[in-house]
Amino acid sequence: MSRHSSSPRIALAIAVFLGSLTLVAWRQGQAYTVMSDVDSLRAEISLERAERAELRQRIQRFESRAWVTEQAAERLGMHLPEGDEVRPLLGGQQ
């Protein structure tokens, strides 16, 4: 083999090698982009879970007897019955 006949093969090998390096670099770039998106979604999910937990706590507070009693007193002027204010309800009998 002469030196001139091996030059195109070497050039082709270098071109293939550079092409494969370019492909690997592109794929890694894509992977980093996807991983960044995944991290963003995980952070968003974490925030949504925290908000959901806070909403559940607020619901529990609003459903509590103490809160309802307090609001009834403040907004409607109502109070819990005492002593002679309590009237027993008889099931359908008068």
Secondary structure as the mmCIF struct_conf table of DSSP 4:
data_model
#
loop_
_struct_conf.conf_type_id
_struct_conf.id
_struct_conf.beg_label_comp_id
_struct_conf.beg_label_asym_id
_struct_conf.beg_label_seq_id
_struct_conf.end_label_comp_id
_struct_conf.end_label_asym_id
_struct_conf.end_label_seq_id
HELX_RH_AL_P HELX_RH_AL_P1 ARG A 3 GLU A 63
BEND BEND1 SER A 64 SER A 64
HELX_RH_AL_P HELX_RH_AL_P2 ARG A 65 LEU A 76
HELX_RH_3T_P HELX_RH_3T_P1 GLY A 83 GLU A 85
HELX_LH_PP_P HELX_LH_PP_P1 PRO A 88 LEU A 90
BEND BEND2 GLY A 91 GLY A 92
#
